Amino acid sequence: MSALRVVLTGSTGFIGSTVLRELALPDDGQGHRVVVRAVGRRAPDGDVAADEWACADLAEPRSLAGVCEGADVLLHLAALVDADESRCDAVNVRGTEALMDEARRAGVRRVVHLSTAAVYGLGPHRGIAVDGIAPAPVSAASRTRLAGEAHALAAGATVLRPGLVLGPGDRWVVPALAELLGAVPALWDGGRAMLSLVDVRDLARLIVRLALDDAPAGGSVWHASHPEPVRAADLLRALARHGIVPSSPWPELPLEACLERLRASGTRLRERQFRLFAEDFWQDSREVWRAADCPPGPGPLDRLAEAADWYRSALVDRVAR
């Protein structure tokens, strides 16, 4: 059995650690034995270890020298989400540029680069195709991740823009929803917003399929959420049904009334973060699953039962802090 050598950044993060577990599964059915080299400031310390670890820091481009030597595939899943533009630029732009230079120098034949649908900025977005609207990022993280895409595409990468990612390890989407629901206990604008969601385990399956197969061709951008968008009301009710957020007969409130309550609530979350859940945030993601010949799975709401215990524990810890 041939060994496929995969370089993985972000292996200690939410998505990257799930991809590492997916890569560690037995024979992928294509005759590959996967050897994973994790690249980062620390080695993965979860339930699955990488075969190799290269100590490097994306903020220090010189530390990346040689990390792709002998590799067949690069999965660049690391990114910095921070309010400081210069810190984000160092990691998401200059670090990505240096890593892609290393991949080219080493002759890596397949590159998958993780970006975000947040590059489109404020909505509403309704079923948009890739670049169906001009990207207009509004945060330091999304601006620099968009700039990093250019370096990945120049290296022939398959660039993925997922929407909201759920599942064990999610410390942003559902915790933010719970905090916003506490600040504005209502169905925001009637809960009509259509959202692009994906469970982290399904996203990891897609990333691994793209890593191990030759389709689709690189040098292109793809949306990477589940093909079926989810109504905000259905998401909130599913979270309540699993005991992740308090169940309540939430009234329907128009968006402007919700925003007034949000401003008066004292929550640390901003209006643009609220609008991400209260307005349509929906990108057409059908094509990537077809092109990769990867079943998208049952959908993020069906997956919540498997993540419910983790979310309940994480939210209790968050309140305790």
URSULTA-V408510 format. One record per residue. N is the residue number from 1. RES is the residue in one letter. D_FIRST is the distance of its C-alpha to the first C-alpha in Angstrom with 1 decimal. Layout:
# URSULTA-V408510
[[N	RES	D_FIRST] [N	RES	D_FIRST]]
This chain:
# URSULTA-V408510
[[1	M	0.0] [2	S	3.8] [3	A	6.6] [4	L	9.5] [5	R	12.7] [6	V	15.5] [7	V	19.1] [8	L	21.3] [9	T	25.1] [10	G	27.2] [11	S	25.0] [12	T	28.2] [13	G	29.9] [14	F	30.4] [15	I	27.8] [16	G	25.4] [17	S	25.1] [18	T	24.4] [19	V	21.6] [20	L	20.2] [21	R	20.3] [22	E	18.7] [23	L	15.7] [24	A	15.5] [25	L	15.1] [26	P	12.2] [27	D	9.3] [28	D	11.3] [29	G	11.0] [30	Q	9.6] [31	G	5.9] [32	H	6.2] [33	R	6.4] [34	V	9.9] [35	V	12.0] [36	V	15.6] [37	R	18.6] [38	A	21.8] [39	V	24.8] [40	G	28.3] [41	R	31.4] [42	R	30.0] [43	A	26.8] [44	P	25.8] [45	D	27.9] [46	G	27.1] [47	D	25.3] [48	V	21.9] [49	A	21.2] [50	A	19.1] [51	D	16.8] [52	E	19.2] [53	W	22.7] [54	A	24.7] [55	C	28.4] [56	A	30.0] [57	D	32.7] [58	L	32.8] [59	A	36.6] [60	E	36.3] [61	P	34.5] [62	R	34.5] [63	S	32.3] [64	L	29.4] [65	A	29.2] [66	G	25.7] [67	V	24.0] [68	C	21.6] [69	E	20.8] [70	G	17.2] [71	A	16.5] [72	D	15.1] [73	V	17.1] [74	L	20.4] [75	L	21.7] [76	H	25.4] [77	L	26.9] [78	A	29.6] [79	A	33.2] [80	L	36.6] [81	V	39.1] [82	D	42.4] [83	A	46.0] [84	D	46.2] [85	E	45.5] [86	S	45.0] [87	R	42.4] [88	C	40.5] [89	D	40.8] [90	A	39.4] [91	V	36.2] [92	N	35.7] [93	V	36.9] [94	R	36.9] [95	G	33.9] [96	T	31.9] [97	E	33.2] [98	A	32.2] [99	L	28.6] [100	M	28.3] [101	D	29.6] [102	E	27.0] [103	A	24.2] [104	R	25.9] [105	R	26.4] [106	A	22.7] [107	G	21.6] [108	V	19.8] [109	R	19.1] [110	R	19.5] [111	V	22.2] [112	V	23.4] [113	H	26.8] [114	L	28.7] [115	S	32.4] [116	T	35.0] [117	A	37.5] [118	A	40.2] [119	V	40.4] [120	Y	42.7] [121	G	45.3] [122	L	48.0] [123	G	48.1] [124	P	48.8] [125	H	45.7] [126	R	45.4] [127	G	42.3] [128	I	41.9] [129	A	39.3] [130	V	37.4] [131	D	40.3] [132	G	42.7] [133	I	45.0] [134	A	45.0] [135	P	43.3] [136	A	46.0] [137	P	44.5] [138	V	47.1] [139	S	45.5] [140	A	44.4] [141	A	40.8] [142	S	40.5] [143	R	42.3] [144	T	40.0] [145	R	36.8] [146	L	38.1] [147	A	38.7] [148	G	35.2] [149	E	33.8] [150	A	35.4] [151	H	33.3] [152	A	30.1] [153	L	31.0] [154	A	31.9] [155	A	28.4] [156	G	27.1] [157	A	26.2] [158	T	26.0] [159	V	28.9] [160	L	29.4] [161	R	32.9] [162	P	32.8] [163	G	36.2] [164	L	37.0] [165	V	34.0] [166	L	34.7] [167	G	33.0] [168	P	32.6] [169	G	33.2] [170	D	35.5] [171	R	38.4] [172	W	40.1] [173	V	40.2] [174	V	41.4] [175	P	43.4] [176	A	45.2] [177	L	45.9] [178	A	47.4] [179	E	49.5] [180	L	50.7] [181	L	51.6] [182	G	53.6] [183	A	55.4] [184	V	56.0] [185	P	55.8] [186	A	55.9] [187	L	53.9] [188	W	53.8] [189	D	55.3] [190	G	54.9] [191	G	51.2] [192	R	50.8] [193	A	48.2] [194	M	44.9] [195	L	42.0] [196	S	38.4] [197	L	36.3] [198	V	32.7] [199	D	31.2] [200	V	28.9] [201	R	26.2] [202	D	26.3] [203	L	26.4] [204	A	23.3] [205	R	21.4] [206	L	22.7] [207	I	21.8] [208	V	18.1] [209	R	18.0] [210	L	19.6] [211	A	17.3] [212	L	14.1] [213	D	15.8] [214	D	18.1] [215	A	21.2] [216	P	23.8] [217	A	24.6] [218	G	25.4] [219	G	28.9] [220	S	30.4] [221	V	31.7] [222	W	31.2] [223	H	32.9] [224	A	30.6] [225	S	32.7] [226	H	32.7] [227	P	34.2] [228	E	37.3] [229	P	39.7] [230	V	41.5] [231	R	45.2] [232	A	46.3] [233	A	48.5] [234	D	45.7] [235	L	43.6] [236	L	46.5] [237	R	47.4] [238	A	43.8] [239	L	43.8] [240	A	47.2] [241	R	46.1] [242	H	43.4] [243	G	45.9] [244	I	44.3] [245	V	47.6] [246	P	51.0] [247	S	52.0] [248	S	55.2] [249	P	57.2] [250	W	56.5] [251	P	59.1] [252	E	58.3] [253	L	59.3] [254	P	59.5] [255	L	57.4] [256	E	60.3] [257	A	61.6] [258	C	58.1] [259	L	58.1] [260	E	61.6] [261	R	60.5] [262	L	57.4] [263	R	59.6] [264	A	61.9] [265	S	59.3] [266	G	58.5] [267	T	54.7] [268	R	52.7] [269	L	50.7] [270	R	52.0] [271	E	53.1] [272	R	50.1] [273	Q	47.8] [274	F	49.9] [275	R	49.9] [276	L	46.1] [277	F	46.5] [278	A	49.9] [279	E	49.4] [280	D	46.8] [281	F	43.5] [282	W	41.5] [283	Q	39.0] [284	D	37.5] [285	S	33.8] [286	R	33.0] [287	E	31.3] [288	V	28.3] [289	W	27.0] [290	R	27.5] [291	A	25.9] [292	A	22.8] [293	D	22.8] [294	C	22.9] [295	P	25.5] [296	P	27.9] [297	G	28.6] [298	P	32.0] [299	G	33.7] [300	P	34.7] [301	L	37.8] [302	D	35.9] [303	R	33.5] [304	L	36.6] [305	A	36.9] [306	E	33.6] [307	A	34.8] [308	A	38.5] [309	D	38.5] [310	W	36.9] [311	Y	39.4] [312	R	42.3] [313	S	41.5] [314	A	40.9] [315	L	44.2] [316	V	46.1] [317	D	44.9] [318	R	45.8] [319	V	49.3] [320	A	49.7] [321	R	49.0]]
